[in-house]
Amino acid sequence: MSDIVTETCNVLNEIKSGKISITAYDTAWIARLGEIDWGLSSKALNWLSENQLSDGSWGADNVYYYHDRVISTLAAMISLTQRGRRKHDSKQVKSGLLALEGIIAGVTRGLTADPNGATVGFEMIVPTLVAEAEKLGLITQQKDRLLGRLSKMRAQKLSLIQGRLIDRNISMAYSAEMAGDDNLSLFDVKNLQEVNGSVANSPSATAYFVSHIDPNNQMALDYLKKSTDNEHTGASFAFPYDIYERAWILWNISITPSLMDDPSIAEACKPHVEFLKNAWKPGKGVGFATTHSLCDGDDTSVTHEVLKKFGHELGNEVILSFEADDHFRCYPLEVNPSIGANAHMLGALKESGFEKDHPAVQKILLYLKKTQLSNGYWTDKWHISPYYITSHVIVSCREYDRELCQSAINWIIERQNEDGGWGSIGFSTAEETAYCIQALTLWQLSGGHIPAKKFNEAGTWLLQNYDKPHPMLWISKSLNSPELVVKMVILSAISLFKDH
Protein backbone atom coordinates (compact mmCIF):
# COMPACT_ATOMS: atom_id res chain seq x y z
CA MET A 1 0.00 0.00 0.00
CA SER A 2 1.19 3.51 -0.76
CA ASP A 3 1.31 6.15 1.95
CA ILE A 4 -1.82 5.98 4.15
CA VAL A 5 -2.06 9.76 4.34
CA THR A 6 -2.07 10.00 0.55
CA GLU A 7 -4.65 7.22 0.27
CA THR A 8 -6.87 8.94 2.84
CA CYS A 9 -6.64 12.25 0.99
CA ASN A 10 -7.51 10.42 -2.23
CA VAL A 11 -10.66 9.05 -0.61
CA LEU A 12 -11.61 12.51 0.63
CA ASN A 13 -11.00 14.03 -2.79
CA GLU A 14 -13.13 11.35 -4.46
CA ILE A 15 -16.23 12.06 -2.38
CA LYS A 16 -19.10 13.39 -4.48
CA SER A 17 -22.68 12.17 -4.31
CA GLY A 18 -21.97 8.73 -2.89
CA LYS A 19 -20.07 5.80 -4.41
CA ILE A 20 -22.14 2.66 -3.90
CA SER A 21 -22.23 -0.73 -5.58
CA ILE A 22 -24.87 -1.43 -8.23
CA THR A 23 -27.83 -3.57 -7.11
CA ALA A 24 -29.87 -5.93 -9.26
CA TYR A 25 -33.03 -5.03 -7.38
CA ASP A 26 -33.05 -1.30 -8.14
CA THR A 27 -31.79 -1.87 -11.67
CA ALA A 28 -34.66 -4.30 -12.30
CA TRP A 29 -37.24 -1.63 -11.52
CA ILE A 30 -35.67 0.75 -14.04
CA ALA A 31 -35.64 -2.06 -16.61
CA ARG A 32 -39.45 -2.12 -16.37
CA LEU A 33 -39.90 1.38 -17.76
CA GLY A 34 -40.26 0.14 -21.33
CA GLU A 35 -42.01 2.64 -23.58
CA ILE A 36 -41.76 5.37 -20.96
CA ASP A 37 -38.00 5.52 -21.62
CA TRP A 38 -36.70 2.78 -23.92
CA GLY A 39 -33.08 3.87 -23.66
CA LEU A 40 -32.99 3.89 -19.87
CA SER A 41 -34.97 0.67 -19.67
CA SER A 42 -32.85 -1.19 -22.22
CA LYS A 43 -29.58 -0.27 -20.56
CA ALA A 44 -30.89 -1.54 -17.24
CA LEU A 45 -32.14 -4.72 -18.88
CA ASN A 46 -28.72 -5.30 -20.42
CA TRP A 47 -27.11 -4.88 -17.01
CA LEU A 48 -29.43 -7.54 -15.58
CA SER A 49 -28.57 -9.90 -18.43
CA GLU A 50 -24.86 -9.40 -17.82
CA ASN A 51 -25.02 -9.84 -14.06
CA GLN A 52 -26.98 -13.03 -13.48
CA LEU A 53 -25.18 -15.19 -10.90
CA SER A 54 -23.83 -18.62 -11.76
CA ASP A 55 -26.72 -20.41 -10.06
CA GLY A 56 -29.28 -18.47 -12.10
CA SER A 57 -30.31 -16.06 -9.35
CA TRP A 58 -29.59 -12.37 -8.84
CA GLY A 59 -28.26 -10.56 -5.79
CA ALA A 60 -24.97 -10.07 -4.01
CA ASP A 61 -22.10 -12.15 -5.37
CA ASN A 62 -20.03 -14.18 -2.86
CA VAL A 63 -22.69 -13.58 -0.18
CA TYR A 64 -25.83 -15.62 0.30
CA TYR A 65 -28.45 -13.73 2.26
CA TYR A 66 -31.88 -15.26 1.77
CA HIS A 67 -33.85 -12.01 1.75
CA ASP A 68 -31.46 -10.39 -0.73
CA ARG A 69 -31.66 -13.32 -3.14
CA VAL A 70 -35.46 -13.54 -2.94
CA ILE A 71 -36.16 -9.88 -3.60
CA SER A 72 -33.41 -9.45 -6.21
CA THR A 73 -34.29 -12.58 -8.15
CA LEU A 74 -38.04 -11.90 -8.10
CA ALA A 75 -37.50 -8.34 -9.32
CA ALA A 76 -35.06 -9.39 -12.06
CA MET A 77 -37.24 -12.27 -13.25
CA ILE A 78 -40.30 -10.04 -13.53
CA SER A 79 -38.37 -7.46 -15.55
CA LEU A 80 -36.87 -10.05 -17.90
CA THR A 81 -40.24 -11.72 -18.41
CA GLN A 82 -42.00 -8.43 -19.13
CA ARG A 83 -39.25 -7.02 -21.33
CA GLY A 84 -37.33 -10.07 -22.59
CA ARG A 85 -36.65 -9.78 -26.32
CA ARG A 86 -33.96 -12.25 -27.26
CA LYS A 87 -33.26 -15.96 -27.09
CA HIS A 88 -30.57 -15.16 -24.57
CA ASP A 89 -33.18 -13.49 -22.35
CA SER A 90 -35.46 -16.53 -22.49
CA LYS A 91 -32.58 -18.82 -21.54
CA GLN A 92 -31.83 -16.59 -18.57
CA VAL A 93 -35.49 -16.67 -17.60
CA LYS A 94 -35.45 -20.48 -17.59
CA SER A 95 -32.24 -20.55 -15.57
CA GLY A 96 -33.68 -17.98 -13.20
CA LEU A 97 -36.87 -20.02 -12.78
CA LEU A 98 -34.89 -23.00 -11.54
CA ALA A 99 -33.00 -20.81 -9.08
CA LEU A 100 -36.19 -19.11 -7.96
CA GLU A 101 -37.92 -22.43 -7.32
CA GLY A 102 -35.05 -23.51 -5.12
CA ILE A 103 -35.02 -20.24 -3.22
CA ILE A 104 -38.78 -20.18 -2.62
CA ALA A 105 -38.79 -23.86 -1.64
CA GLY A 106 -36.64 -22.97 1.34
CA VAL A 107 -38.98 -20.25 2.58
CA THR A 108 -39.49 -21.68 6.08
CA ARG A 109 -35.80 -22.03 6.77
CA GLY A 110 -34.79 -18.99 4.73
CA LEU A 111 -36.96 -16.43 6.47
CA THR A 112 -35.34 -17.30 9.78
CA ALA A 113 -31.81 -18.07 8.57
CA ASP A 114 -30.53 -14.51 8.20
CA PRO A 115 -29.37 -13.44 11.67
CA ASN A 116 -30.14 -9.75 11.14
CA GLY A 117 -33.60 -10.38 9.75
CA ALA A 118 -35.23 -8.98 6.65
CA THR A 119 -33.86 -6.47 4.21
CA VAL A 120 -35.48 -3.02 4.30
CA GLY A 121 -39.17 -3.15 3.38
CA PHE A 122 -39.04 -6.89 2.65
CA GLU A 123 -42.36 -7.70 4.29
CA MET A 124 -43.96 -4.77 2.40
CA ILE A 125 -42.46 -5.33 -1.05
CA VAL A 126 -42.31 -9.11 -1.48
CA PRO A 127 -46.10 -9.69 -1.34
CA THR A 128 -46.41 -7.33 -4.31
CA LEU A 129 -43.59 -9.02 -6.24
CA VAL A 130 -44.96 -12.48 -5.51
CA ALA A 131 -48.41 -11.47 -6.76
CA GLU A 132 -46.84 -10.12 -9.98
CA ALA A 133 -44.74 -13.26 -10.42
CA GLU A 134 -47.84 -15.44 -10.00
CA LYS A 135 -49.70 -13.45 -12.67
CA LEU A 136 -46.77 -13.96 -15.04
CA GLY A 137 -46.70 -17.69 -14.28
CA LEU A 138 -43.24 -17.59 -12.74
CA ILE A 139 -44.33 -19.09 -9.44
CA THR A 140 -47.52 -20.69 -8.19
CA GLN A 141 -49.44 -21.28 -4.97
CA GLN A 142 -47.50 -18.90 -2.77
CA LYS A 143 -50.40 -17.64 -0.70
CA ASP A 144 -49.85 -20.09 2.14
CA ARG A 145 -46.09 -20.44 1.79
CA LEU A 146 -44.63 -16.95 1.42
CA LEU A 147 -47.39 -14.37 1.30
CA GLY A 148 -49.13 -15.85 4.32
CA ARG A 149 -46.01 -15.49 6.42
CA LEU A 150 -45.51 -11.87 5.42
CA SER A 151 -49.08 -10.59 5.38
CA LYS A 152 -49.27 -10.12 9.14
CA MET A 153 -46.02 -8.14 9.23
CA ARG A 154 -47.22 -6.02 6.32
CA ALA A 155 -50.53 -5.29 8.05
CA GLN A 156 -48.73 -4.38 11.28
CA LYS A 157 -46.48 -1.91 9.48
CA LEU A 158 -49.33 -0.28 7.56
CA SER A 159 -51.35 0.08 10.75
CA LEU A 160 -48.65 2.35 12.17
CA ILE A 161 -49.49 5.17 9.79
CA GLN A 162 -53.07 5.14 11.16
CA GLY A 163 -54.72 6.26 7.96
CA ARG A 164 -52.20 8.98 7.17
CA LEU A 165 -51.16 9.19 3.54
CA ILE A 166 -47.55 8.33 2.74
CA ASP A 167 -45.50 11.36 1.73
CA ARG A 168 -41.80 12.22 1.66
CA ASN A 169 -41.77 12.64 5.45
CA ILE A 170 -42.76 9.03 6.14
CA SER A 171 -40.09 6.33 5.91
CA MET A 172 -42.38 3.98 3.95
CA ALA A 173 -41.96 6.29 0.93
CA TYR A 174 -38.57 4.60 0.49
CA SER A 175 -40.44 1.36 -0.23
CA ALA A 176 -43.19 2.96 -2.32
CA GLU A 177 -43.19 0.07 -4.80
CA MET A 178 -44.83 -2.09 -2.14
CA ALA A 179 -48.18 -0.54 -3.15
CA GLY A 180 -48.23 -2.35 -6.49
CA ASP A 181 -51.13 -1.71 -8.85
CA ASP A 182 -53.91 -1.76 -6.30
CA ASN A 183 -52.90 0.53 -3.44
CA LEU A 184 -52.13 3.88 -5.04
CA SER A 185 -54.52 5.51 -2.58
CA LEU A 186 -51.86 5.07 0.10
CA PHE A 187 -49.89 8.04 -1.27
CA ASP A 188 -50.07 11.77 -0.97
CA VAL A 189 -48.86 12.04 -4.55
CA LYS A 190 -48.43 15.83 -4.54
CA ASN A 191 -46.05 15.62 -1.57
CA LEU A 192 -44.26 12.39 -2.38
CA GLN A 193 -41.33 13.56 -4.50
CA GLU A 194 -38.15 15.14 -3.19
CA VAL A 195 -36.71 18.34 -4.66
CA ASN A 196 -34.50 16.29 -7.01
CA GLY A 197 -37.52 14.50 -8.48
CA SER A 198 -36.92 11.22 -6.64
CA VAL A 199 -39.12 9.32 -4.27
CA ALA A 200 -37.01 9.04 -1.09
CA ASN A 201 -33.80 9.16 -3.15
CA SER A 202 -34.51 5.57 -4.13
CA PRO A 203 -34.12 4.55 -7.80
CA SER A 204 -36.51 1.61 -7.35
CA ALA A 205 -39.20 3.67 -5.60
CA THR A 206 -38.82 6.41 -8.21
CA ALA A 207 -39.04 3.95 -11.11
CA TYR A 208 -42.23 2.60 -9.54
CA PHE A 209 -43.59 6.15 -9.25
CA VAL A 210 -42.93 6.74 -12.96
CA SER A 211 -44.29 3.41 -14.16
CA HIS A 212 -47.41 3.29 -11.94
CA ILE A 213 -48.31 6.85 -10.94
CA ASP A 214 -46.93 9.54 -13.24
CA PRO A 215 -45.25 8.33 -16.46
CA ASN A 216 -44.91 11.90 -17.74
CA ASN A 217 -43.01 13.18 -14.72
CA GLN A 218 -39.85 14.58 -16.27
CA MET A 219 -38.22 15.39 -12.92
CA ALA A 220 -38.43 11.75 -11.91
CA LEU A 221 -37.05 10.57 -15.25
CA ASP A 222 -34.20 13.07 -15.06
CA TYR A 223 -33.41 11.77 -11.58
CA LEU A 224 -33.31 8.17 -12.82
CA LYS A 225 -30.95 9.14 -15.63
CA LYS A 226 -28.61 10.81 -13.16
CA SER A 227 -28.80 7.86 -10.78
CA THR A 228 -27.64 5.50 -13.54
CA ASP A 229 -25.03 7.85 -14.99
CA ASN A 230 -22.18 5.38 -14.58
CA GLU A 231 -20.18 3.05 -16.75
CA HIS A 232 -22.31 0.05 -15.77
CA THR A 233 -25.73 1.70 -16.40
CA GLY A 234 -27.09 0.00 -13.32
CA ALA A 235 -28.60 1.65 -10.25
CA SER A 236 -27.54 1.63 -6.61
CA PHE A 237 -29.93 1.43 -3.68
CA ALA A 238 -29.84 5.20 -3.10
CA PHE A 239 -28.79 8.32 -4.93
CA PRO A 240 -27.42 10.63 -3.74
CA TYR A 241 -25.79 9.32 -0.58
CA ASP A 242 -23.82 12.44 0.17
CA ILE A 243 -24.39 12.93 3.90
CA TYR A 244 -23.95 9.32 4.97
CA GLU A 245 -20.79 8.84 2.94
CA ARG A 246 -19.14 11.95 4.35
CA ALA A 247 -20.24 11.34 7.93
CA TRP A 248 -19.02 7.72 8.07
CA ILE A 249 -15.73 8.51 6.32
CA LEU A 250 -15.03 11.39 8.70
CA TRP A 251 -16.08 9.26 11.68
CA ASN A 252 -13.49 6.62 10.77
CA ILE A 253 -10.85 9.32 10.46
CA SER A 254 -11.90 10.80 13.80
CA ILE A 255 -11.23 7.57 15.72
CA THR A 256 -7.75 7.28 14.20
CA PRO A 257 -5.32 9.61 16.06
CA SER A 258 -2.55 9.76 13.46
CA LEU A 259 -5.03 10.59 10.68
CA MET A 260 -6.73 13.28 12.77
CA ASP A 261 -3.36 14.87 13.54
CA ASP A 262 -2.14 15.05 9.94
CA PRO A 263 -2.30 18.60 8.46
CA SER A 264 -2.94 17.49 4.89
CA ILE A 265 -5.81 15.25 5.95
CA ALA A 266 -7.22 18.04 8.09
CA GLU A 267 -7.18 20.33 5.08
CA ALA A 268 -8.85 17.72 2.87
CA CYS A 269 -11.55 17.19 5.52
CA LYS A 270 -12.54 20.86 5.68
CA PRO A 271 -14.95 21.01 2.72
CA HIS A 272 -16.71 17.86 3.89
CA VAL A 273 -17.04 19.10 7.45
CA GLU A 274 -18.48 22.33 6.05
CA PHE A 275 -20.83 20.30 3.86
CA LEU A 276 -22.19 18.45 6.90
CA LYS A 277 -22.47 21.67 8.87
CA ASN A 278 -24.54 23.23 6.09
CA ALA A 279 -26.66 20.09 5.76
CA TRP A 280 -27.58 20.10 9.45
CA LYS A 281 -31.24 21.04 9.96
CA PRO A 282 -31.73 22.85 13.30
CA GLY A 283 -34.20 20.98 15.44
CA LYS A 284 -34.20 17.96 13.09
CA GLY A 285 -30.66 16.70 12.33
CA VAL A 286 -29.91 15.05 8.99
CA GLY A 287 -30.93 12.17 6.77
CA PHE A 288 -28.65 10.08 4.55
CA ALA A 289 -28.74 12.70 1.77
CA THR A 290 -29.18 16.45 1.45
CA THR A 291 -32.20 15.84 -0.79
CA HIS A 292 -33.86 13.48 1.71
CA SER A 293 -36.60 15.13 3.76
CA LEU A 294 -36.71 12.60 6.56
CA CYS A 295 -34.02 12.87 9.25
CA ASP A 296 -32.96 9.74 11.16
CA GLY A 297 -31.22 8.93 14.41
CA ASP A 298 -28.30 7.06 12.87
CA ASP A 299 -27.10 9.73 10.42
CA THR A 300 -27.94 12.48 12.91
CA SER A 301 -25.91 10.96 15.75
CA VAL A 302 -22.83 10.19 13.61
CA THR A 303 -22.94 13.64 12.00
CA HIS A 304 -23.36 15.27 15.41
CA GLU A 305 -20.34 13.39 16.81
CA VAL A 306 -18.23 14.20 13.74
CA LEU A 307 -19.05 17.90 13.76
CA LYS A 308 -18.23 18.11 17.47
CA LYS A 309 -14.90 16.33 16.95
CA PHE A 310 -14.03 18.72 14.15
CA GLY A 311 -14.66 21.73 16.36
CA HIS A 312 -18.23 22.78 15.67
CA GLU A 313 -20.56 23.49 18.57
CA LEU A 314 -23.99 21.92 18.43
CA GLY A 315 -26.72 21.72 21.02
CA ASN A 316 -27.91 18.35 22.27
CA GLU A 317 -31.64 18.84 21.88
CA VAL A 318 -31.70 17.26 18.41
CA ILE A 319 -30.03 13.99 19.36
CA LEU A 320 -32.18 13.75 22.50
CA SER A 321 -35.30 14.17 20.35
CA PHE A 322 -34.80 10.62 19.04
CA GLU A 323 -35.28 9.14 22.52
CA ALA A 324 -38.01 6.49 22.84
CA ASP A 325 -39.26 4.52 25.86
CA ASP A 326 -36.34 2.11 26.24
CA HIS A 327 -33.99 3.02 23.38
CA PHE A 328 -33.19 5.68 20.80
CA ARG A 329 -35.03 5.32 17.51
CA CYS A 330 -33.69 5.58 14.01
CA TYR A 331 -36.95 6.43 12.21
CA PRO A 332 -40.47 7.22 13.37
CA LEU A 333 -42.86 4.25 13.06
CA GLU A 334 -40.03 1.69 13.01
CA VAL A 335 -40.98 -1.78 14.19
CA ASN A 336 -37.41 -3.04 14.61
CA PRO A 337 -35.01 -0.64 16.43
CA SER A 338 -31.42 -0.32 15.26
CA ILE A 339 -28.67 -1.29 17.68
CA GLY A 340 -26.29 0.66 15.47
CA ALA A 341 -28.29 3.85 15.87
CA ASN A 342 -28.14 3.41 19.65
CA ALA A 343 -24.40 2.76 19.64
CA HIS A 344 -23.81 5.84 17.51
CA MET A 345 -26.13 7.90 19.69
CA LEU A 346 -23.99 6.84 22.65
CA GLY A 347 -20.93 8.12 20.81
CA ALA A 348 -22.63 11.46 20.21
CA LEU A 349 -23.60 11.73 23.87
CA LYS A 350 -20.05 10.88 24.94
CA GLU A 351 -18.60 13.55 22.66
CA SER A 352 -21.09 16.01 24.13
CA GLY A 353 -19.84 15.32 27.66
CA PHE A 354 -22.70 13.22 29.00
CA GLU A 355 -21.68 11.28 32.12
CA LYS A 356 -22.44 7.62 32.64
CA ASP A 357 -25.19 8.32 35.16
CA HIS A 358 -27.17 10.53 32.77
CA PRO A 359 -30.60 8.94 32.12
CA ALA A 360 -30.10 8.98 28.34
CA VAL A 361 -26.77 7.17 28.63
CA GLN A 362 -28.22 4.67 31.07
CA LYS A 363 -31.13 4.00 28.73
CA ILE A 364 -28.79 3.10 25.88
CA LEU A 365 -26.52 1.00 28.09
CA LEU A 366 -29.51 -0.97 29.37
CA TYR A 367 -30.73 -1.45 25.81
CA LEU A 368 -27.30 -2.70 24.71
CA LYS A 369 -27.18 -5.13 27.63
CA LYS A 370 -30.64 -6.40 26.76
CA THR A 371 -29.79 -6.93 23.09
CA GLN A 372 -26.31 -8.40 23.57
CA LEU A 373 -26.34 -12.06 22.59
CA SER A 374 -25.12 -14.73 24.97
CA ASN A 375 -21.67 -15.03 23.38
CA GLY A 376 -21.05 -11.32 23.81
CA TYR A 377 -21.82 -9.85 20.39
CA TRP A 378 -24.59 -7.93 18.61
CA THR A 379 -26.27 -7.99 15.21
CA ASP A 380 -27.89 -5.02 13.50
CA LYS A 381 -30.42 -4.48 10.73
CA TRP A 382 -28.12 -2.32 8.59
CA HIS A 383 -25.19 -4.71 8.17
CA ILE A 384 -24.77 -8.47 7.71
CA SER A 385 -21.67 -8.73 9.85
CA PRO A 386 -21.83 -8.88 13.64
CA TYR A 387 -18.26 -7.52 13.60
CA TYR A 388 -19.50 -4.17 12.26
CA ILE A 389 -21.94 -3.44 15.04
CA THR A 390 -19.95 -5.16 17.82
CA SER A 391 -16.92 -3.06 16.94
CA HIS A 392 -18.97 0.14 16.90
CA VAL A 393 -20.50 -0.67 20.29
CA ILE A 394 -17.02 -1.16 21.76
CA VAL A 395 -15.76 2.11 20.27
CA SER A 396 -18.71 4.09 21.64
CA CYS A 397 -19.17 2.24 24.92
CA ARG A 398 -15.64 1.53 26.14
CA GLU A 399 -15.53 4.54 28.48
CA TYR A 400 -19.02 3.88 29.85
CA ASP A 401 -19.21 0.13 30.56
CA ARG A 402 -15.99 -1.88 30.59
CA GLU A 403 -17.67 -5.14 31.57
CA LEU A 404 -20.11 -4.98 28.67
CA CYS A 405 -17.24 -4.30 26.24
CA GLN A 406 -14.93 -6.94 27.70
CA SER A 407 -17.32 -9.75 26.83
CA ALA A 408 -17.52 -8.38 23.27
CA ILE A 409 -13.72 -8.15 23.04
CA ASN A 410 -13.44 -11.74 24.23
CA TRP A 411 -15.90 -12.83 21.53
CA ILE A 412 -13.93 -11.05 18.79
CA ILE A 413 -10.66 -12.66 19.90
CA GLU A 414 -12.24 -16.11 20.09
CA ARG A 415 -13.72 -15.77 16.61
CA GLN A 416 -10.48 -14.89 14.82
CA ASN A 417 -9.85 -17.19 11.86
CA GLU A 418 -6.68 -19.25 11.52
CA ASP A 419 -5.46 -16.95 8.74
CA GLY A 420 -5.56 -13.98 11.16
CA GLY A 421 -8.65 -12.28 9.73
CA TRP A 422 -12.33 -12.25 10.53
CA GLY A 423 -15.36 -13.00 8.38
CA SER A 424 -19.01 -13.88 8.88
CA ILE A 425 -19.69 -15.28 5.39
CA GLY A 426 -17.40 -18.30 5.36
CA PHE A 427 -14.07 -16.55 4.79
CA SER A 428 -12.08 -13.60 6.11
CA THR A 429 -12.82 -10.20 4.59
CA ALA A 430 -10.79 -7.00 4.75
CA GLU A 431 -13.80 -4.96 5.84
CA GLU A 432 -14.71 -7.19 8.79
CA THR A 433 -11.08 -7.62 9.83
CA ALA A 434 -10.71 -3.84 9.81
CA TYR A 435 -13.66 -3.44 12.18
CA CYS A 436 -12.09 -5.89 14.60
CA ILE A 437 -8.69 -4.18 14.47
CA GLN A 438 -10.35 -0.82 15.16
CA ALA A 439 -12.13 -2.21 18.22
CA LEU A 440 -9.10 -4.09 19.55
CA THR A 441 -6.75 -1.14 19.12
CA LEU A 442 -9.03 1.42 20.72
CA TRP A 443 -9.79 -1.01 23.53
CA GLN A 444 -6.09 -1.37 24.22
CA LEU A 445 -5.51 2.39 24.01
CA SER A 446 -8.15 2.80 26.71
CA GLY A 447 -6.36 0.38 29.03
CA GLY A 448 -7.63 -3.02 27.92
CA HIS A 449 -5.49 -6.06 27.19
CA ILE A 450 -5.17 -7.65 23.75
CA PRO A 451 -2.98 -10.71 23.01
CA ALA A 452 -0.08 -9.34 20.97
CA LYS A 453 0.24 -12.44 18.78
CA LYS A 454 -3.38 -12.36 17.66
CA PHE A 455 -3.26 -8.61 17.04
CA ASN A 456 -0.13 -8.90 14.92
CA GLU A 457 -1.63 -11.78 12.93
CA ALA A 458 -4.71 -9.64 12.23
CA GLY A 459 -2.70 -6.66 11.05
CA THR A 460 -0.46 -8.82 8.90
CA TRP A 461 -3.46 -10.46 7.24
CA LEU A 462 -5.06 -7.08 6.50
CA LEU A 463 -1.88 -5.67 4.98
CA GLN A 464 -1.74 -8.66 2.67
CA ASN A 465 -5.43 -8.66 1.69
CA TYR A 466 -6.73 -5.07 1.93
CA ASP A 467 -7.10 -4.63 -1.84
CA LYS A 468 -9.13 -7.75 -2.59
CA PRO A 469 -12.77 -7.26 -3.77
CA HIS A 470 -15.10 -6.39 -0.92
CA PRO A 471 -18.34 -8.40 -0.65
CA MET A 472 -21.65 -6.58 -0.27
CA LEU A 473 -22.32 -6.70 3.47
CA TRP A 474 -24.57 -3.67 4.00
CA ILE A 475 -28.33 -4.08 4.20
CA SER A 476 -30.91 -1.95 2.43
CA LYS A 477 -33.70 -3.32 0.20
CA SER A 478 -30.97 -5.64 -1.03
CA LEU A 479 -27.30 -5.99 -0.14
CA ASN A 480 -24.83 -3.30 -1.17
CA SER A 481 -21.43 -1.81 -0.40
CA PRO A 482 -20.62 1.90 0.14
CA GLU A 483 -17.23 1.61 -1.50
CA LEU A 484 -15.44 4.72 -0.20
CA VAL A 485 -16.69 4.16 3.34
CA VAL A 486 -15.35 0.60 3.31
CA LYS A 487 -12.02 1.81 1.95
CA MET A 488 -11.78 4.36 4.76
CA VAL A 489 -12.56 1.73 7.39
CA ILE A 490 -9.64 -0.33 6.08
CA LEU A 491 -7.28 2.67 5.95
CA SER A 492 -8.22 3.55 9.54
CA ALA A 493 -7.51 0.01 10.71
CA ILE A 494 -4.16 -0.17 8.93
CA SER A 495 -3.16 3.19 10.40
CA LEU A 496 -4.14 2.06 13.91
CA PHE A 497 -2.20 -1.19 13.47
CA LYS A 498 0.93 0.52 12.18
CA ASP A 499 0.86 3.13 14.96
CA HIS A 500 0.25 0.53 17.65
PyMOL commands that set and color helices and strands:
alter all, ss='L'
color gray80, all
select helices_A, chain A and resi 4-14+24-31+34-36+38-50+66-83+87-105+107-113+122-135+143-159+171-179+184-186+189-191+203-213+218-227+242-254+257-260+263-279+297-309+317-320+339-351+359-371+386-397+402-414+430-445+452-465+483-499
alter helices_A, ss='H'
color red, helices_A
select strands_A, chain A and resi 474-475+479-480
alter strands_A, ss='S'
color yellow, strands_A
deselect
rebuild
show_as cartoon
